[in-house]
């Protein structure tokens, strides 16, 4: 197990200590749980973003292919 040292202002440290005390866990367990939850939240958010992007592509995409002209001069009225 790796030890980590963090620096917090006094008010934040006291809040963390009180939360851990109410949940009857150590500060280390509290911080570890928060970090693990961030990872899951980030993965879920990334998946939601990918799903939304896929859906937007599906909604705005149209089939491509085939050009309505044979040669470049057909594009211009001459």
C-alpha positions in Angstrom: 0.0 0.0 0.0 1.3 3.5 -0.9 1.2 6.3 1.6 0.1 9.7 0.4 0.5 13.1 2.1 -2.0 15.8 1.3 -2.2 19.4 2.6 -5.6 20.8 3.4 -6.7 24.0 5.1 -7.9 23.6 8.7 -11.6 24.0 7.8 -11.5 21.3 5.1 -9.5 18.9 7.3 -12.1 19.3 10.1 -15.0 18.6 7.7 -13.2 15.5 6.4 -12.6 14.3 9.9 -16.2 14.9 10.9 -17.5 13.1 7.8 -15.3 10.1 8.5 -16.3 10.0 12.1 -20.0 10.1 11.2 -19.5 7.2 8.8 -17.4 5.4 11.3 -14.4 5.1 8.9 -10.9 6.3 8.8 -9.9 9.4 6.8 -7.8 7.1 4.6 -10.9 5.0 3.8 -12.9 8.2 3.1 -10.3 9.6 0.7 -9.8 6.2 -1.0 -13.6 5.9 -1.5 -13.8 9.4 -3.0 -11.0 8.7 -5.4 -12.4 5.4 -6.5 -15.8 7.0 -7.1 -14.2 9.7 -9.2 -12.8 7.1 -11.5 -16.2 5.4 -11.9 -17.8 8.8 -12.5 -15.2 9.7 -15.1 -15.7 6.5 -17.0 -19.5 6.8 -16.9 -19.3 10.4 -18.0 -17.0 9.4 -20.9 -19.3 6.7 -22.0 -22.3 9.1 -21.9 -20.4 11.6 -24.0 -19.5 8.9 -26.5 -23.1 7.7 -26.7 -24.3 11.3 -27.2 -21.8 11.8 -30.0 -22.8 8.6 -31.7 -26.4 9.6 -31.5 -25.7 13.1 -32.9 -23.8 11.5 -35.8 -26.7 9.2 -36.5 -29.2 12.1 -36.5 -27.3 14.5 -38.7 -25.6 12.2 -41.1 -26.8 11.5 -44.5 -25.6 9.0 -47.0 -22.8 10.2 -49.2 -21.7 9.0 -52.5 -22.4 9.5 -56.2 -21.9 12.9 -57.7 -24.6 14.5 -59.8 -22.1 15.6 -62.4 -19.7 13.8 -64.8 -17.1 16.4 -65.4 -16.1 19.6 -63.7 -17.6 21.8 -66.5 -21.0 20.4 -65.7 -20.9 22.4 -62.5 -20.9 25.7 -64.3 -23.4 27.2 -66.7 -21.4 28.2 -69.7 
